[in-house]
């Protein structure tokens, strides 16, 4: 097979397969049969003289050759798509496009309810997948186009292959069980250092900003356990004297029933930035621009809501 004989639809199959990792889902997205997709894969394997994908359980894993090919093929298709999109208007009210958003569970708690309402209102025919965003996997997922964008608080190194937009910042507080002795007074450094700490980390392993701040002072806290999910925080803290850190965005979902009290930490800790990550090739795609604006507006509204809650609490004191 030479270039003149190449069916460019094969490259679309490759691009979608790299994102879906499934013959069934690729067939569904492209509106073709599974048999047709399997035939296209056979032709792609012959063209590139490589298996490209190997079956691992129910997942089609890309080979090193497929990963190497992706940037060039994806860039070529993105250029063609952008050329066509310049002469078309994206209309969220009529689109049936599937959007994929990577969210940490912290941002998911705040973003998802509003995001679902906006999709229902603005894009009733579109579908939405929320993908768990592990800090270590986020750049790779965006780069491989497995997600349209990601919202994360993880520290992401500058990468020319990613577009990084700061949406805002959250202040870190100490979260404790409201019935604990620790919650009965302001947090002192002595109390903080002598307490047992619960670390919440997206990957269940990494340390946090508090640890970096303590290290600069020649101090360290006593981390006795690490969990990967903020949603479990109220139940894990309940009935204990544990101390955990979380951003003040969590104020929007906490009520008295959660039995979580937030205390100011006894040392300066940097704020957590909220980053929206996009693939540069998709920055001019009308659908991606719409999604970016929706997420940005939702985050801005959540920041306003958070400030109002903080103001109300301060007035009660």
C-alpha positions, 0 to 999 in steps of 0.5 A: 500500500502506498500513500496514493492508495491510502484511505484516510478513514483508516487514520480516523480509526487509528485515532479513535482506537487510541482514545477508546482502546476498544473495537466496540466503542470505536465502532460506536463512535464512528457509526460502523460495525465491529467487523468493519473496524477489525478490517480497518485495523488489519489494513493499518497493521499491514500499512505500518507493519506492526500489530499496533494494538494487542488485546489485554483482557477487554482492552486494546493496548497500543504498541510502542509503534502506535504511541510513536505514530499518534502525535503525527497522525493526531496532528494531521487530523486536527489540522484537517478538522480545524480547516473544516471547522473554520467554515462551520459553526458549532452549536451545542444545542444540536450537537450529538458529540461525546465530551470527556472531562478528567476530574479529580474527586475534589473538583468532581464534588464541586463541578459535576452537579453544575456541569450536568445542569449546563449540559442538560440546558445547553447541549441536551443531545451531547453525552458526557463522560467524567474520567477520574484524573490521577495526578500522574496520568493526567498529562498522558491522558490529555496528550493521547487525546483520551480526554478533551480536557482535565481540571486538576489541582496537581502540580503540573510541570510546564510542557509544550505539548500541553496548554495549561490555564489557571482558573483560580486558587483554593486555600488549604485548611486543616479538616478535623472531626467537629466532635474532636478535641482538636476542633474545640480551639484554634490549631497551634503548631504544637497541636498540629505536629503532635497530631496524627495526620491523614494524607489525601493524595490523588495517587494514594502515595504522593506527599502534599504542599503541607509537607513541602512547607514543613520541610522548609522549616525543618519539620515534619508531620506524623502521617499515619494513613493516605487515602486517594478520595476526598469523598471518604473524608467525612467518614474517615475523620468521624470519631477520630483526632486525625487531621487532614488538609483540603482546599476551601472549595469543599465548603460548598458541599459540607453541612452540619451532617458532615461533622467536618470542621475546617481550621486555619493551619498554624503555618503558611502553606501555598494555595492550590491552583486549579489548572485546566489542561488542553491539547494545543491542537484542540485549542481552536476546536469550537466544541473544545472552546465551548467546553472550556468556557463552560468549565471556566464559568462553573469554576468562577461561579464556585469561587464566588459561592465559596467566598460568600460562604466564608463571609457568612461564617466570619460574620457568625463569629 
